[in-house]
């Protein structure tokens, strides 16, 4: 099969294309013919090896697994032993963090991980970005316990995780204030359409203080809002959550002392530890089927344009998600 590889860490230029042996599904696994994949923040971190924690996960001093790609949608072509939930020909989508391999013609995925049937009526290219951003967003919601009637501010609301956060919070009955650097010119009402009650675009000259205060939770979807800037926006006992480790891993340290500050009735930081299992995959697929959640797609690229897709995601200009269409889908 053809695959996108990297044997060292670096920019998009480290990506090469080559033929590699077809993967074989083991017990409890599926072999999926990839029709569409994505380039997301996880992929860029695994490619670049930055921040440092990604090299611990991916391998030192060079990547342990050469094939890139974590998110996919496609068709089951084979199953391993003890697989009774899926059959050859089923359309599935999912996320394979930690083992990668989705930037290829074929990928092996565990049935108990983040994989689910594609909802009826959905194109594979539309379903491909359904898991990565949403599973990080769900972790942010879970760690705070935010629910109906609460007020949340999402900083970086126009990105892959941010657009998922706005929709998942809205589905839970949370009043959402969405903050972003810029809104897409062709969809200026995007965040309102996704469920945000209030939208603050910082490029219009507005200051973050214009969002007000008294939020039950402030969610940093891009890693660009430090706790010190978020703290004044929170009510007493309110929570700050970031999808990023922060400078020097400070968000982990802040979360470690969070129980103490919380017990004192003060604002606290929490750190979301995402979990990837079948229950969450089914939950997200159900939200997609009901119309409560639909991943936002910014651009689509052909597989041969994968380096260009990575460069665009690296630029920080994307809105929502970037999809890569595989040759199988084009055929």
C-alpha positions in Angstrom: 0.0 0.0 0.0 1.0 3.6 -0.4 1.7 5.6 2.8 3.0 9.0 4.0 6.1 8.5 6.1 8.5 10.4 8.2 11.7 8.9 9.6 12.7 12.1 11.5 11.0 15.0 13.2 10.6 18.3 11.5 8.4 20.4 9.2 6.2 19.2 6.3 9.3 18.6 4.2 10.2 15.5 6.2 7.1 13.7 4.8 7.8 11.2 2.0 5.6 8.8 0.1 6.4 5.1 -0.4 5.0 1.7 -0.7 4.9 -0.3 2.5 3.5 -3.8 3.4 -0.2 -4.0 4.0 -1.1 -4.1 7.7 -2.8 -7.2 9.0 -5.6 -7.0 11.6 -5.1 -8.9 14.8 -7.6 -10.1 17.4 -10.3 -7.5 18.0 -9.1 -5.3 15.1 -10.4 -4.0 11.7 -8.6 -3.4 8.5 -10.0 -0.2 7.0 -9.7 1.0 3.4 -9.1 4.7 4.0 -11.3 7.0 1.8 -10.6 10.2 3.7 -8.3 11.3 6.5 -7.4 14.6 8.1 -4.4 16.7 9.2 -5.0 17.9 12.7 -3.0 19.3 15.6 -2.2 15.8 16.9 -0.7 14.9 13.5 1.4 18.1 13.4 2.8 17.4 16.9 3.7 13.8 16.0 5.4 15.0 12.8 7.3 17.8 14.4 8.1 16.2 17.8 7.0 19.4 19.5 6.3 19.9 22.3 8.8 17.5 23.9 6.2 15.1 25.3 5.4 14.0 21.8 8.9 12.6 21.4 8.3 10.5 24.5 5.1 9.1 23.0 6.4 8.7 19.4 10.0 7.6 20.0 13.5 8.8 20.8 15.7 9.9 19.1 13.5 9.3 16.0 9.9 8.3 15.4 9.1 4.7 16.3 6.2 4.4 13.9 6.9 5.9 10.5 3.4 6.1 9.0 1.6 9.3 9.9 -2.1 10.1 10.4 -4.6 9.6 13.3 -8.1 10.2 11.9 -9.9 8.4 9.1 -13.1 7.3 7.5 -13.4 4.3 5.2 -14.7 0.9 4.5 -13.9 -2.3 6.4 -12.0 -4.8 4.2 -11.1 -7.5 6.7 -11.6 -8.3 10.4 -9.4 -10.1 12.9 -10.5 -12.8 15.3 -13.3 -12.1 17.8 -14.8 -9.3 15.9 -18.6 -9.5 15.8 -19.7 -5.9 15.7 -18.4 -5.1 12.2 -18.3 -6.9 8.9 -16.5 -6.4 5.6 -18.2 -3.6 3.7 -19.2 -1.5 6.8 -18.5 2.2 6.7 -16.6 3.4 9.8 -14.7 6.4 11.1 -12.5 7.0 14.0 -9.2 8.1 15.6 -6.1 6.1 16.3 -4.0 8.3 18.6 -0.7 6.7 19.7 -0.4 4.2 16.9 -1.1 6.4 13.8 -1.2 4.9 10.3 -4.2 6.7 8.8 -2.2 8.6 6.2 -2.1 5.4 4.1 -4.4 3.3 1.8 -5.1 1.0 4.7 -5.1 1.3 8.5 -5.6 -1.2 11.3 -7.8 -0.1 14.2 -9.0 -1.7 17.5 -12.8 -2.2 17.7 -12.8 -1.1 21.4 -11.1 2.2 20.6 -12.5 5.3 19.0 -14.2 3.8 16.0 -17.9 3.9 15.1 -20.2 3.2 12.2 -20.6 6.3 9.9 -24.1 7.7 10.5 -26.7 7.1 7.8 -26.7 9.8 5.1 -23.1 11.0 5.9 -20.4 11.1 3.2 -17.1 9.6 4.3 -15.3 12.9 3.7 -17.7 14.6 6.1 -17.4 12.0 8.8 -13.5 11.8 8.7 -12.9 14.8 11.0 -15.6 13.6 13.5 -13.4 12.2 16.3 -10.1 13.9 17.0 -11.3 17.4 18.0 -14.5 16.1 19.5 -12.8 13.6 21.8 -10.5 16.3 23.2 -13.5 18.6 23.6 -15.4 15.9 25.4 -12.5 15.5 27.8 -12.7 19.2 28.7 -16.4 18.9 29.4 -16.0 15.8 31.5 -13.3 17.1 33.7 -15.3 20.2 34.7 -18.8 18.6 35.0 -20.2 21.7 33.2 -23.9 21.3 32.4 -27.3 22.8 31.6 -27.6 26.4 32.8 -23.9 27.0 33.2 -21.9 29.6 31.4 -18.8 28.8 29.4 -16.3 30.8 27.5 -14.4 29.0 24.6 -11.2 30.6 23.6 -9.9 29.6 20.2 -13.5 28.7 19.2 -12.9 28.6 15.5 -10.4 25.7 15.5 -11.0 21.9 15.3 -11.4 21.5 19.0 -13.1 24.8 19.5 -15.9 24.2 17.0 -16.5 20.8 18.6 -16.5 22.4 22.0 -19.1 25.0 21.1 -21.4 22.3 19.7 -20.9 19.8 22.5 -21.5 22.5 25.2 -24.6 23.7 23.4 -25.9 20.2 23.2 -25.6 20.0 27.0 -27.6 23.2 27.5 -24.6 25.4 28.4 -24.6 29.1 27.4 -21.5 29.5 25.3 -19.5 32.7 24.6 -17.2 31.9 21.7 -13.9 33.9 21.3 -11.7 33.7 18.2 -9.0 35.6 16.4 -11.1 35.8 13.2 -14.3 34.5 11.6 -14.2 33.1 8.1 -15.2 35.7 5.5 -17.5 33.3 3.8 -19.2 32.2 7.1 -19.3 35.2 9.4 -22.1 33.6 11.5 -20.4 30.2 11.8 -20.1 30.2 15.6 -23.6 31.4 16.1 -24.8 28.6 13.8 -22.9 26.1 15.9 -24.7 27.2 19.1 -22.8 30.1 20.6 -25.0 32.6 22.4 -22.3 35.3 22.2 -19.3 35.7 19.8 -16.3 37.9 20.3 -13.9 38.4 17.4 -10.6 39.7 18.8 -9.4 41.0 15.4 -12.1 43.6 15.4 -10.2 45.5 18.1 -12.1 44.0 21.0 -10.4 43.1 24.2 -11.0 39.8 26.0 -12.5 41.7 28.9 -15.4 42.6 26.5 -16.6 39.0 27.0 -17.6 39.8 30.6 -17.0 37.6 33.6 -18.6 35.2 36.0 -18.1 32.2 33.8 -18.4 28.7 35.3 -15.7 27.5 33.0 -13.2 29.0 30.6 -11.9 26.5 28.0 -8.7 27.2 26.1 -9.0 25.2 22.9 -5.7 26.2 21.3 -3.2 26.6 24.1 -3.0 30.4 23.7 -4.9 31.5 26.8 -2.8 31.1 30.0 -4.5 30.7 33.4 -3.4 34.1 34.5 -5.5 35.7 31.7 -8.5 33.4 32.2 -8.7 33.7 36.0 -10.4 37.1 36.0 -13.1 35.8 33.8 -14.1 33.0 36.2 -16.6 33.1 39.0 -15.5 31.9 42.5 -15.0 28.1 42.3 -15.0 28.4 38.5 -12.6 26.2 36.4 -10.0 26.8 33.7 -9.3 24.0 31.3 -6.7 24.0 28.5 -6.1 21.4 25.7 -2.4 22.2 25.9 0.3 21.5 28.5 1.2 25.2 28.7 4.6 26.8 28.9 6.9 24.4 30.7 4.0 22.1 31.5 2.5 24.7 33.8 -1.1 23.6 33.2 -0.2 20.2 34.7 1.3 21.8 37.8 -1.7 24.2 38.2 -4.1 21.2 37.9 -2.1 19.4 40.6 -2.8 22.1 43.1 -6.3 22.6 41.9 -8.0 20.5 44.5 -6.5 22.7 47.2 -7.6 26.0 45.6 -11.0 24.5 44.9 -11.4 23.4 48.6 -10.7 27.0 49.6 -13.5 28.2 47.3 -11.2 29.7 44.8 -10.9 29.5 41.0 -8.9 26.4 39.9 -7.2 24.9 36.9 -8.1 21.4 35.7 -6.3 19.3 33.1 -8.4 17.1 30.7 -7.0 13.5 30.2 -8.9 12.2 27.2 -10.0 8.6 27.0 -10.5 6.8 23.8 -13.0 4.0 23.9 -16.0 2.5 22.2 -18.5 4.2 24.5 -17.3 7.7 23.6 -17.1 6.8 19.9 -20.8 5.7 20.0 -21.7 8.9 21.9 -20.1 11.2 19.3 -21.5 9.2 16.4 -25.0 9.6 18.0 -24.6 13.3 18.3 -23.6 13.4 14.6 -26.6 11.3 13.6 -29.0 13.6 15.6 -27.5 16.7 14.0 -26.3 18.1 17.4 -22.7 17.9 16.2 -21.2 18.3 12.8 -17.4 18.7 12.3 -16.6 21.9 10.4 -14.5 21.5 7.3 -12.2 24.3 6.2 -10.4 22.9 3.2 -9.9 19.6 1.4 -6.6 18.4 -0.2 -5.7 15.4 -2.4 -3.3 12.8 -0.8 -0.5 13.9 -3.0 -0.9 17.4 -1.5 -0.4 16.2 2.0 2.6 18.4 2.7 0.6 21.4 1.6 -2.2 20.4 4.0 0.4 20.1 6.9 1.8 23.5 6.0 -1.7 25.1 6.1 -2.5 23.5 9.5 0.9 24.7 10.8 0.0 28.2 9.8 -2.7 28.4 12.5 -5.2 29.9 10.0 -7.5 26.9 9.6 -11.1 27.1 10.7 -12.4 23.8 11.9 -10.8 20.8 10.1 -8.7 20.0 7.1 -9.6 16.9 5.2 -7.4 14.8 2.9 -9.2 12.8 0.2 -7.5 9.5 -0.7 -7.2 8.1 -4.2 -9.8 5.3 -3.3 -12.4 8.0 -2.7 -11.6 9.7 -6.0 -12.1 6.5 -7.9 
